[in-house]
Amino acid sequence: MKWFLRVLIALLVLMILVPAGWFAWLLTIRSARARQAMARGTLVTVAEDTTVITQPLRKDGYVNYLAALNNRAAEGVTPENNAAVPFWQAMGPSGIKPEMRSRYFQMLKMTPPPEKGDYYISFDEFLKKRRDAQDPHVLKLDEAGPEAESDYQRSAMRQPWSQEELPLVADWLAANEKPLALLVEASKRPRRFEPMLCGDSDEGKVFDASLGSFALSRDVGRALAAHAMLRLKLGKTDACWEDLLACHRFGRLTGQEPNTIQGLVAIAIDTMACEGDQAMLQHAPLTSAQAVKMRDDLAALPPLPNMVEKIDTSERFLFLDLVAGMARDGFDSMSGSPSESPVPKDAYVRATLDWDQILRMGNSWYDRMVVAGRKPARADREAEFVKIDKDLNEELKRHRDWMAMATTILFDKRSEQIGYIFISLMLPATRAAVNAQNRGEMQADLIRLGFALAAYRADHGSYPQKLGELTAQYIAKVPVDVFANDGPLHYALEGKGYLLYSVGPNGVDDGGRDREEGGKAGESWDDLPIRVK
């Protein structure tokens, strides 16, 4: 019996001392980690496997990702080759927050435009002024409902129209005649760089930085497309093409900005130009020489923005900067952050977390997305993106169950658990961004093919029975459908015209029906068609 009591007592002692010793050991490790981090001055280690870049540094020793993005975007840019200089001369300074104007224009190496001038006015601003003046056309537009305004402007961008048909758009373009001419000239420059700033400094958080003029750029794209369609109605084919080509160039220049949002805006602007191109193919009696020139002008354009490269740089930098900012200041310091945070406010307690581990975790997931996005075959890219989503969801599920909570406490897994929270919240929609790029590139291929078909028709009096009949005289190689695993595009004659289309991102042949038709019918059609009747 005595031996049983001795064993029982020994077990009780072990039950008390082992967990106590375990927790004491954990606290010792955490305390040592905290002391080392605080002695170092930063809670992250500046190294290639954690912060990726090691320069430039902020005054407090952390990496200045905002300055790094600005430095990269500004390489090789001068006031003479930067389209942003005439852009702001056309826009005026009001598009830049007053507190950042001095630093902003200093970084562009240009004299700030005067406060007042004959500057570009957006369509929204134009309608507001007309609304304030009780213009009957605007009041009638307001009565038609909330979508009427955007539909009114959109109709001017996709088909020929006259001043009598759309008087508000005509007056808006007339009011912008001088700045639009300057913007067309700006589009001919090879580079575009606009600083990203926080207030009057580039030593701030990437998350908080102003993205410059992307909203204004989109409005300029609409203006150029609408101006082209007005000229098309007047039979000014060459002038119409001048506007559409400027719109294409303007979109590609916008894509030189580092952020993914600006990249998506660039693709949207180029899509506006492509819609105008389709209207020209439908309505303009192009000569063979005109069609060949338009085909060649499009082929000479710089490429659409590479969204994978933007994910690998600006989006990765955004993640790393957010994590470093939370290590430095706590989660509540981030703009728009929730009041309840997994990151403690106390600096010493934050120092017990392994922030380097969180940075490495984030980098490993970004590496996977970049590798997936660079796979040459779209089917392989899609399969890898699906696997990444599945793996991340499984990790999140694993870190939410009760066993994970116990493991977190016993084995110091807090950093890993918090890391997965951050990754799930901040990991960008890489798959959607890459699909947007693919869609834009497919549209561009279709439009170039459309001009090749127009040149063939001008020479032969009709369109070819098959795309293969377009010899090297019209196109070097018939493009494939990236959304059909590089299979053939769909092409069929319809009366005197044709229907040409890609199956679109859903990979399903919807018979040439696009998003708008699908939206009206409640179907998810997304083919990319060109119809010429």
RODO-2510 file (C-alpha; in nm, 4 decimals, decimal comma):
residues 533
     n   res          X          Y          Z
     1     m     0,0000     0,0000     0,0000
     2     k     0,2862     0,2326     0,0864
     3     w     0,4326     0,1839    -0,2597
     4     f     0,0981     0,2836    -0,4146
     5     l     0,0858     0,6058    -0,2122
     6     r     0,4413     0,6854    -0,3078
     7     v     0,3600     0,6369    -0,6766
     8     l     0,0431     0,8457    -0,6461
     9     i     0,2295     1,1276    -0,4723
    10     a     0,5025     1,1119    -0,7365
    11     l     0,2429     1,1353    -1,0133
    12     l     0,0761     1,4335    -0,8471
    13     v     0,4111     1,6064    -0,8140
    14     l     0,4841     1,5405    -1,1819
    15     m     0,1389     1,6682    -1,2810
    16     i     0,2127     1,9924    -1,1007
    17     l     0,5814     2,0401    -1,1708
    18     v     0,6017     1,9334    -1,5359
    19     p     0,3372     2,1795    -1,6675
    20     a     0,4754     2,4462    -1,4371
    21     g     0,8248     2,3801    -1,5641
    22     w     0,6962     2,3730    -1,9227
    23     f     0,5271     2,7077    -1,8875
    24     a     0,8299     2,8498    -1,7061
    25     w     1,0450     2,7326    -1,9953
    26     l     0,8089     2,8929    -2,2472
    27     l     0,8086     3,2188    -2,0544
    28     t     1,1872     3,2124    -2,0418
    29     i     1,2055     3,1667    -2,4183
    30     r     0,9491     3,4377    -2,4800
    31     s     1,1187     3,6752    -2,2391
    32     a     1,4565     3,6143    -2,4008
    33     r     1,3050     3,6697    -2,7444
    34     a     1,1394     3,9887    -2,6274
    35     r     1,4571     4,1221    -2,4670
    36     q     1,6609     4,0482    -2,7798
    37     a     1,4048     4,2105    -3,0092
    38     m     1,3667     4,5202    -2,7963
    39     a     1,7441     4,5515    -2,7579
    40     r     1,7741     4,5313    -3,1368
    41     g     1,5311     4,8202    -3,1720
    42     t     1,2999     4,6439    -3,4182
    43     l     1,0760     4,3405    -3,3690
    44     v     1,1609     4,2059    -3,7149
    45     t     1,4925     4,1004    -3,8611
    46     v     1,5788     4,2888    -4,1784
    47     a     1,6884     4,0102    -4,4134
    48     e     1,6012     3,8616    -4,7519
    49     d     1,4014     3,5716    -4,6067
    50     t     1,1897     3,7994    -4,3860
    51     t     1,1621     4,1528    -4,5230
    52     v     1,2766     4,0480    -4,8773
    53     i     1,4481     4,3851    -4,9311
    54     t     1,6928     4,5435    -4,6864
    55     q     1,6947     4,9028    -4,8160
    56     p     1,5782     5,1740    -4,7850
    57     l     1,5140     5,1934    -4,4104
    58     r     1,2884     5,4189    -4,2089
    59     k     1,4360     5,6282    -3,9300
    60     d     1,3196     5,3669    -3,6774
    61     g     1,5116     5,0869    -3,8535
    62     y     1,2206     4,9157    -4,0296
    63     v     1,2126     4,8762    -4,4086
    64     n     1,0526     5,1665    -4,5935
    65     y     0,8450     4,9769    -4,8483
    66     l     0,6652     5,2878    -4,9709
    67     a     0,9921     5,4578    -5,0672
    68     a     1,1111     5,1319    -5,2254
    69     l     0,8046     5,1182    -5,4529
    70     n     0,8488     5,4838    -5,5493
    71     n     1,2189     5,4334    -5,6215
    72     r     1,1506     5,1341    -5,8449
    73     a     0,8705     5,3051    -6,0365
    74     a     1,0816     5,6196    -6,0906
    75     e     1,3833     5,4412    -6,2427
    76     g     1,4625     5,5946    -6,5828
    77     v     1,1813     5,8515    -6,5580
    78     t     1,2451     6,2164    -6,6432
    79     p     1,0135     6,5184    -6,6727
    80     e     1,0541     6,4883    -7,0492
    81     n     0,9434     6,1231    -7,0823
    82     n     0,6924     6,1097    -6,7950
    83     a     0,3294     6,1232    -6,9098
    84     a     0,2293     6,2299    -6,5574
    85     v     0,3746     6,5782    -6,6164
    86     p     0,1381     6,6838    -6,9002
    87     f    -0,1365     6,4808    -6,7294
    88     w    -0,1320     6,7127    -6,4266
    89     q    -0,0888     7,0159    -6,6494
    90     a    -0,4193     6,9108    -6,8060
    91     m    -0,5837     6,8245    -6,4735
    92     g    -0,4644     7,1036    -6,2458
    93     p    -0,3596     7,0535    -5,8831
    94     s    -0,7025     6,9871    -5,7304
    95     g    -0,6686     6,6109    -5,7777
    96     i    -0,3824     6,6062    -5,5254
    97     k    -0,4493     6,6583    -5,1549
    98     p    -0,3260     7,0036    -5,0465
    99     e    -0,0941     6,8668    -4,7780
   100     m     0,0981     6,6522    -5,0270
   101     r     0,1115     6,8798    -5,3326
   102     s     0,4514     7,0348    -5,2631
   103     r     0,6257     6,6997    -5,2141
   104     y     0,4260     6,5358    -5,4938
   105     f     0,5229     6,7813    -5,7669
   106     q     0,8754     6,8016    -5,6305
   107     m     0,9114     6,4246    -5,6866
   108     l     0,7746     6,4710    -6,0405
   109     k     1,0352     6,7466    -6,0911
   110     m     0,7740     6,9822    -6,2298
   111     t     0,6372     7,3216    -6,1390
   112     p     0,2988     7,2835    -5,9677
   113     p     0,0146     7,3906    -6,1990
   114     p    -0,1605     7,7138    -6,0944
   115     e    -0,4767     7,6847    -5,8870
   116     k    -0,6990     7,8081    -6,1695
   117     g    -0,6827     7,7238    -6,5362
   118     d    -0,8590     7,5628    -6,8304
   119     y    -0,8446     7,2196    -6,6699
   120     y    -1,0136     6,8880    -6,7365
   121     i    -1,3512     6,8420    -6,5720
   122     s    -1,4845     6,4934    -6,4998
   123     f    -1,8278     6,3898    -6,6241
   124     d    -1,9601     6,3815    -6,2658
   125     e    -1,8358     6,7353    -6,2008
   126     f    -1,9804     6,8540    -6,5306
   127     l    -2,3237     6,7080    -6,4520
   128     k    -2,3165     6,8583    -6,1030
   129     k    -2,2619     7,2061    -6,2442
   130     r    -2,5394     7,1558    -6,4972
   131     r    -2,7644     7,0148    -6,2262
   132     d    -2,7034     7,3207    -6,0095
   133     a    -2,7975     7,5343    -6,3098
   134     q    -3,1248     7,3368    -6,3493
   135     d    -3,0301     7,2068    -6,6931
   136     p    -3,3399     7,0236    -6,8269
   137     h    -3,1342     6,7453    -6,9856
   138     v    -2,9713     6,6596    -6,6515
   139     l    -3,2999     6,6806    -6,4628
   140     k    -3,4551     6,4418    -6,7141
   141     l    -3,1590     6,2080    -6,6669
   142     d    -3,2055     6,2178    -6,2891
   143     e    -3,5701     6,1217    -6,3258
   144     a    -3,4728     5,8092    -6,5214
   145     g    -3,3115     5,6446    -6,2177
   146     p    -2,9704     5,5849    -6,0581
   147     e    -2,8285     5,3818    -6,3497
   148     a    -2,9294     5,6301    -6,6183
   149     e    -2,6230     5,8516    -6,5810
   150     s    -2,3691     5,5722    -6,6287
   151     d    -2,5755     5,4159    -6,9094
   152     y    -2,5923     5,7550    -7,0845
   153     q    -2,2146     5,7948    -7,0780
   154     r    -2,1494     5,4294    -7,1632
   155     s    -2,3672     5,4496    -7,4739
   156     a    -2,1407     5,7269    -7,6034
   157     m    -1,8355     5,5015    -7,5736
   158     r    -1,9589     5,1979    -7,7664
   159     q    -2,1346     5,3215    -8,0791
   160     p    -2,1351     5,6235    -8,3124
   161     w    -2,3456     5,9114    -8,1820
   162     s    -2,4288     6,2711    -8,2704
   163     q    -2,4547     6,5904    -8,0689
   164     e    -2,8312     6,5827    -8,1093
   165     e    -2,8532     6,2294    -7,9684
   166     l    -2,6323     6,2883    -7,6603
   167     p    -2,6114     6,6647    -7,6000
   168     l    -2,4687     6,6367    -7,2475
   169     v    -2,1749     6,4239    -7,3576
   170     a    -2,1154     6,6573    -7,6529
   171     d    -2,1080     6,9609    -7,4221
   172     w    -1,8810     6,7786    -7,1747
   173     l    -1,6302     6,6979    -7,4480
   174     a    -1,6457     7,0540    -7,5818
   175     a    -1,5683     7,1862    -7,2332
   176     n    -1,2624     6,9565    -7,2245
   177     e    -1,1331     7,0302    -7,5733
   178     k    -0,7979     7,1848    -7,4687
   179     p    -0,7100     6,9466    -7,1837
   180     l    -0,8070     6,6444    -7,3973
   181     a    -0,5675     6,7560    -7,6698
   182     l    -0,2927     6,7795    -7,4059
   183     l    -0,3829     6,4326    -7,2729
   184     v    -0,3578     6,2838    -7,6227
   185     e    -0,0054     6,4248    -7,6453
   186     a     0,0698     6,2912    -7,2958
   187     s    -0,0283     5,9411    -7,4114
   188     k     0,2564     5,9469    -7,6632
   189     r     0,5188     5,9558    -7,3890
   190     p     0,6821     5,6215    -7,3014
   191     r     0,6703     5,6310    -6,9208
   192     r     0,4322     5,7179    -6,6389
   193     f     0,5340     5,7618    -6,2762
   194     e     0,3276     5,9194    -6,0003
   195     p     0,4521     5,9188    -5,6396
   196     m     0,2666     5,7315    -5,3674
   197     l     0,2704     5,9422    -5,0524
   198     c     0,1307     5,9539    -4,7011
   199     g     0,0664     6,3213    -4,6454
   200     d     0,3828     6,5038    -4,7478
   201     s     0,6123     6,2056    -4,6936
   202     d     0,7023     5,8722    -4,8477
   203     e     0,7982     5,7358    -4,5066
   204     g     0,4594     5,5911    -4,4250
   205     k     0,2581     5,2735    -4,4678
   206     v     0,1897     5,1390    -4,8158
   207     f    -0,1651     5,0631    -4,6978
   208     d    -0,2281     5,4319    -4,6237
   209     a    -0,0620     5,5784    -4,9330
   210     s    -0,2526     5,7772    -5,1903
   211     l    -0,2766     5,5923    -5,5222
   212     g    -0,2732     5,9127    -5,7216
   213     s    -0,4961     5,9582    -6,0226
   214     f    -0,6430     5,6172    -6,1089
   215     a    -1,0046     5,7430    -6,0795
   216     l    -0,9270     6,0433    -6,3012
   217     s    -0,7451     5,8168    -6,5462
   218     r    -1,0542     5,6009    -6,5850
   219     d    -1,2639     5,9117    -6,6582
   220     v    -1,0123     6,0281    -6,9197
   221     g    -1,0377     5,6863    -7,0861
   222     r    -1,4150     5,7312    -7,1087
   223     a    -1,3722     6,0776    -7,2592
   224     l    -1,1295     5,9571    -7,5277
   225     a    -1,3566     5,6651    -7,6211
   226     a    -1,6645     5,8906    -7,6389
   227     h    -1,4772     6,1499    -7,8459
   228     a    -1,3750     5,8745    -8,0872
   229     m    -1,7361     5,7625    -8,1350
   230     l    -1,8480     6,1202    -8,2021
   231     r    -1,5832     6,1462    -8,4737
   232     l    -1,6880     5,8074    -8,6114
   233     k    -2,0444     5,9354    -8,6526
   234     l    -1,9069     6,2314    -8,8485
   235     g    -1,7175     5,9958    -9,0805
   236     k    -1,3762     6,1084    -8,9526
   237     t    -1,2240     5,7601    -8,9453
   238     d    -0,8590     5,8616    -8,9065
   239     a    -0,9423     6,1104    -8,6293
   240     c    -1,1532     5,8451    -8,4567
   241     w    -0,8567     5,6086    -8,4638
   242     e    -0,6305     5,8802    -8,3204
   243     d    -0,8571     5,8974    -8,0137
   244     l    -0,8879     5,5197    -7,9758
   245     l    -0,5143     5,4681    -8,0077
   246     a    -0,4589     5,7412    -7,7470
   247     c    -0,7016     5,5552    -7,5187
   248     h    -0,5041     5,2317    -7,5686
   249     r    -0,1765     5,4093    -7,4954
   250     f    -0,3243     5,5844    -7,1934
   251     g    -0,4358     5,2521    -7,0455
   252     r    -0,0957     5,0909    -7,1001
   253     l     0,0764     5,3897    -6,9349
   254     t    -0,1535     5,3625    -6,6332
   255     g    -0,0442     4,9995    -6,6039
   256     q     0,3147     5,1095    -6,5373
   257     e     0,2132     5,2169    -6,1864
   258     p     0,3122     4,9475    -5,9327
   259     n    -0,0204     4,8789    -5,7598
   260     t    -0,2587     4,6004    -5,8668
   261     i    -0,5541     4,8410    -5,8500
   262     q    -0,3849     5,0630    -6,1055
   263     g    -0,3113     4,7556    -6,3153
   264     l    -0,6790     4,6614    -6,3162
   265     v    -0,7726     5,0208    -6,4068
   266     a    -0,5255     5,0013    -6,6951
   267     i    -0,6955     4,6870    -6,8276
   268     a    -1,0367     4,8535    -6,7874
   269     i    -0,9229     5,1566    -6,9912
   270     d    -0,7831     4,9327    -7,2641
   271     t    -1,1163     4,7474    -7,2687
   272     m    -1,2942     5,0799    -7,3316
   273     a    -1,0693     5,1309    -7,6343
   274     c    -1,1367     4,7741    -7,7542
   275     e    -1,5120     4,8399    -7,7437
   276     g    -1,4544     5,1474    -7,9589
   277     d    -1,2421     4,9373    -8,1959
   278     q    -1,5331     4,6956    -8,2353
   279     a    -1,7639     4,9847    -8,3225
   280     m    -1,5159     5,0958    -8,5868
   281     l    -1,4993     4,7446    -8,7327
   282     q    -1,8788     4,7430    -8,7524
   283     h    -1,9464     5,0938    -8,8817
   284     a    -1,6385     5,2289    -9,0639
   285     p    -1,5786     5,1348    -9,4305
   286     l    -1,2066     5,0758    -9,3779
   287     t    -0,9663     5,0551    -9,6683
   288     s    -0,7068     4,7786    -9,6620
   289     a    -0,4326     5,0317    -9,5847
   290     q    -0,6299     5,1763    -9,2924
   291     a    -0,7055     4,8341    -9,1437
   292     v    -0,3425     4,7192    -9,1772
   293     k    -0,2186     5,0391    -9,0119
   294     m    -0,4607     4,9929    -8,7217
   295     r    -0,3538     4,6302    -8,6820
   296     d     0,0119     4,7340    -8,6790
   297     d    -0,0477     5,0270    -8,4421
   298     l    -0,2034     4,7864    -8,1917
   299     a     0,0798     4,5366    -8,2315
   300     a     0,3319     4,8128    -8,1534
   301     l     0,1707     4,8992    -7,8189
   302     p     0,3569     4,8076    -7,4990
   303     p     0,2145     4,5022    -7,3206
   304     l    -0,0703     4,5153    -7,0721
   305     p     0,0412     4,5180    -6,7071
   306     n     0,1855     4,1938    -6,5747
   307     m    -0,0332     4,1264    -6,2724
   308     v     0,1907     3,8487    -6,1362
   309     e     0,4827     4,0922    -6,1170
   310     k     0,2626     4,3370    -5,9265
   311     i     0,1611     4,0603    -5,6841
   312     d     0,5271     3,9694    -5,6378
   313     t     0,6307     4,3267    -5,5577
   314     s     0,3680     4,5777    -5,4499
   315     e     0,1211     4,3286    -5,2978
   316     r     0,3971     4,1347    -5,1219
   317     f     0,5447     4,4630    -4,9966
   318     l     0,2003     4,5655    -4,8725
   319     f     0,1728     4,2439    -4,6684
   320     l     0,5241     4,2714    -4,5262
   321     d     0,4711     4,6387    -4,4432
   322     l     0,1415     4,5644    -4,2668
   323     v     0,2980     4,2878    -4,0582
   324     a     0,5992     4,5026    -3,9686
   325     g     0,3638     4,7904    -3,8840
   326     m     0,1623     4,5687    -3,6505
   327     a     0,4815     4,4476    -3,4829
   328     r     0,5926     4,8069    -3,4380
   329     d     0,2686     4,9850    -3,3481
   330     g    -0,0010     4,7245    -3,2843
   331     f    -0,2959     4,6384    -3,5049
   332     d    -0,5014     4,9378    -3,3979
   333     s    -0,2546     5,1702    -3,5701
   334     m    -0,3663     5,0464    -3,9127
   335     s    -0,6326     5,2474    -4,0916
   336     g    -0,9753     5,0869    -4,0813
   337     s    -0,8649     4,8127    -3,8421
   338     p    -1,1166     4,6408    -3,6178
   339     s    -1,1271     4,7390    -3,2495
   340     e    -1,0645     4,3805    -3,1383
   341     s    -0,7243     4,2566    -3,2471
   342     p    -0,5236     3,9348    -3,2115
   343     v    -0,2164     4,1525    -3,1624
   344     p    -0,1634     4,2956    -2,8122
   345     k    -0,1091     4,6655    -2,7694
   346     d     0,1683     4,6289    -2,5128
   347     a     0,5067     4,6534    -2,6857
   348     y     0,6780     4,3987    -2,4594
   349     v     0,4027     4,1435    -2,5075
   350     r     0,4166     4,2001    -2,8872
   351     a     0,7879     4,1326    -2,8657
   352     t     0,7171     3,7793    -2,7403
   353     l     0,5704     3,6942    -3,0807
   354     d     0,8005     3,5651    -3,3527
   355     w     0,7345     3,8258    -3,6232
   356     d     1,0103     3,6841    -3,8418
   357     q     0,8162     3,3575    -3,8563
   358     i     0,5015     3,5426    -3,9662
   359     l     0,6960     3,7230    -4,2398
   360     r     0,8467     3,3957    -4,3642
   361     m     0,5033     3,2330    -4,3649
   362     g     0,3621     3,5157    -4,5748
   363     n     0,6532     3,5006    -4,8181
   364     s     0,6071     3,1260    -4,8660
   365     w     0,2419     3,1773    -4,9701
   366     y     0,3299     3,4669    -5,2006
   367     d     0,6009     3,2486    -5,3555
   368     r     0,3412     2,9799    -5,4269
   369     m     0,1042     3,2298    -5,5898
   370     v     0,3785     3,3774    -5,8058
   371     v     0,4959     3,0340    -5,9210
   372     a     0,1344     2,9420    -6,0029
   373     g     0,0740     3,2686    -6,1901
   374     r     0,3836     3,2194    -6,4046
   375     k     0,2894     2,8743    -6,5314
   376     p     0,2603     2,9019    -6,9118
   377     a    -0,0590     2,6978    -6,9491
   378     r    -0,3762     2,8489    -6,8074
   379     a    -0,5133     2,5083    -6,7046
   380     d    -0,2029     2,4484    -6,4924
   381     r    -0,2360     2,7955    -6,3383
   382     e    -0,5998     2,7373    -6,2503
   383     a    -0,5267     2,3983    -6,0958
   384     e    -0,2516     2,5416    -5,8791
   385     f    -0,4662     2,8351    -5,7660
   386     v    -0,7395     2,5922    -5,6626
   387     k    -0,4847     2,3894    -5,4649
   388     i    -0,3532     2,7028    -5,2919
   389     d    -0,7058     2,7999    -5,1847
   390     k    -0,7716     2,4465    -5,0590
   391     d    -0,4458     2,4296    -4,8639
   392     l    -0,4994     2,7699    -4,7029
   393     n    -0,8545     2,6831    -4,6001
   394     e    -0,7326     2,3575    -4,4453
   395     e    -0,4648     2,5423    -4,2486
   396     l    -0,7201     2,7923    -4,1210
   397     k    -0,9539     2,5126    -4,0190
   398     r    -0,6714     2,3290    -3,8434
   399     h    -0,5769     2,6391    -3,6445
   400     r    -0,9350     2,7015    -3,5345
   401     d    -1,0144     2,3678    -3,3670
   402     w    -0,9736     2,3023    -2,9922
   403     m    -0,6665     2,0832    -3,0402
   404     a    -0,4961     2,3706    -3,2183
   405     m    -0,5790     2,6001    -2,9291
   406     a    -0,4223     2,3539    -2,6848
   407     t    -0,1163     2,3154    -2,9077
   408     t    -0,0880     2,6931    -2,9317
   409     i    -0,0708     2,7220    -2,5545
   410     l     0,1573     2,4237    -2,4935
   411     f     0,4010     2,4610    -2,7801
   412     d     0,4184     2,8367    -2,8351
   413     k     0,2274     2,8296    -3,1671
   414     r     0,0756     3,1752    -3,1227
   415     s     0,2890     3,3297    -3,3964
   416     e     0,1869     3,0608    -3,6446
   417     q    -0,1811     3,0992    -3,5588
   418     i    -0,1711     3,4786    -3,5886
   419     g     0,0287     3,4442    -3,9109
   420     y    -0,2487     3,2426    -4,0739
   421     i    -0,5041     3,5013    -3,9633
   422     f    -0,3015     3,7735    -4,1353
   423     i    -0,2402     3,5658    -4,4478
   424     s    -0,6086     3,4796    -4,4882
   425     l    -0,7047     3,8472    -4,4552
   426     m    -0,4329     3,9991    -4,6718
   427     l    -0,3519     3,7470    -4,9424
   428     p    -0,4579     3,9130    -5,2706
   429     a    -0,7003     3,7673    -5,5220
   430     t    -0,4182     3,6599    -5,7524
   431     r    -0,6352     3,4280    -5,9579
   432     a    -0,8831     3,7078    -6,0390
   433     a    -0,6032     3,9527    -6,1221
   434     v    -0,4322     3,7076    -6,3588
   435     n    -0,7670     3,6266    -6,5230
   436     a    -0,8260     3,9996    -6,5768
   437     q    -0,4886     4,0236    -6,7511
   438     n    -0,5652     3,7152    -6,9645
   439     r    -0,9022     3,8622    -7,0557
   440     g    -0,7464     4,1929    -7,1601
   441     e    -0,4793     4,0195    -7,3682
   442     m    -0,7404     3,7962    -7,5338
   443     q    -0,9487     4,1010    -7,6238
   444     a    -0,6425     4,2669    -7,7754
   445     d    -0,5704     3,9547    -7,9840
   446     l    -0,9304     3,9463    -8,1077
   447     i    -0,9240     4,3139    -8,2073
   448     r    -0,5996     4,2753    -8,4038
   449     l    -0,7528     3,9749    -8,5754
   450     g    -1,0621     4,1847    -8,6500
   451     f    -0,8520     4,4460    -8,8320
   452     a    -0,6788     4,1671    -9,0273
   453     l    -1,0242     4,0451    -9,1325
   454     a    -1,1198     4,4017    -9,2324
   455     a    -0,8094     4,4284    -9,4520
   456     y    -0,8917     4,0916    -9,6169
   457     r    -1,2471     4,2045    -9,6887
   458     a    -1,1277     4,5346    -9,8374
   459     d    -0,8993     4,3386   -10,0744
   460     h    -1,1341     4,0488   -10,1618
   461     g    -1,4838     4,1919   -10,1236
   462     s    -1,5867     3,9441    -9,8520
   463     y    -1,4581     3,7866    -9,5343
   464     p    -1,2688     3,4545    -9,5487
   465     q    -1,4522     3,1262    -9,4904
   466     k    -1,1905     3,0245    -9,2317
   467     l    -0,9356     3,2136    -9,0241
   468     g    -0,6622     2,9999    -9,1778
   469     e    -0,7161     3,1873    -9,5062
   470     l    -0,5598     3,4949    -9,3481
   471     t    -0,2141     3,4502    -9,4964
   472     a     0,0982     3,6167    -9,3649
   473     q    -0,0092     3,9192    -9,5655
   474     y    -0,2812     3,9840    -9,3056
   475     i    -0,1572     3,8233    -8,9852
   476     a     0,1596     3,6301    -8,9038
   477     k    -0,0226     3,3730    -8,6903
   478     v    -0,3857     3,3226    -8,5952
   479     p    -0,4065     3,3614    -8,2153
   480     v    -0,5354     3,0770    -8,0001
   481     d    -0,8021     3,0884    -7,7302
   482     v    -0,6174     3,0994    -7,3967
   483     f    -0,9458     3,0215    -7,2181
   484     a    -0,9932     2,6993    -7,4188
   485     n    -0,6530     2,5518    -7,3276
   486     d    -0,4987     2,7249    -7,6309
   487     g    -0,7552     2,5719    -7,8653
   488     p    -0,8931     2,7481    -8,1743
   489     l    -1,1062     3,0593    -8,1579
   490     h    -1,4673     3,0363    -8,2753
   491     y    -1,5305     3,1981    -8,6132
   492     a    -1,8308     3,1769    -8,8422
   493     l    -1,9725     3,3880    -9,1238
   494     e    -2,3137     3,5421    -9,0558
   495     g    -2,4699     3,6964    -9,3646
   496     k    -2,2233     3,9497    -9,4967
   497     g    -2,0466     3,9692    -9,1601
   498     y    -1,9064     3,7305    -8,9022
   499     l    -1,9024     3,6262    -8,5377
   500     l    -1,5589     3,5816    -8,3788
   501     y    -1,5180     3,4944    -8,0136
   502     s    -1,3237     3,3397    -7,7275
   503     v    -1,5071     3,1265    -7,4705
   504     g    -1,3970     3,3640    -7,1936
   505     p    -1,2747     3,3010    -6,8372
   506     n    -1,5416     3,0429    -6,7524
   507     g    -1,4018     2,8179    -7,0252
   508     v    -1,7523     2,7359    -7,1500
   509     d    -1,8740     2,8027    -7,5023
   510     d    -2,1723     3,0339    -7,4481
   511     g    -2,2365     3,0776    -7,8203
   512     g    -2,0717     3,4184    -7,8357
   513     r    -2,2892     3,5661    -7,5593
   514     d    -2,1034     3,8044    -7,3299
   515     r    -2,1359     3,9299    -6,9728
   516     e    -2,4010     4,1883    -7,0498
   517     e    -2,6253     3,9369    -7,2214
   518     g    -2,5671     3,6965    -6,9347
   519     g    -2,6544     3,9606    -6,6775
   520     k    -2,9848     4,0338    -6,8469
   521     a    -3,0770     3,6668    -6,8733
   522     g    -2,9542     3,5695    -6,5282
   523     e    -2,6869     3,3462    -6,6830
   524     s    -2,3104     3,3582    -6,6251
   525     w    -2,2171     3,4006    -6,9909
   526     d    -1,8783     3,5583    -7,0433
   527     d    -1,7645     3,4943    -7,4013
   528     l    -1,5533     3,7659    -7,5642
   529     p    -1,7224     3,8302    -7,8996
   530     i    -1,6677     4,0526    -8,2013
   531     r    -1,9793     4,0788    -8,4175
   532     v    -1,9659     4,2471    -8,7541
   533     k    -2,2879     4,2522    -8,9546
***
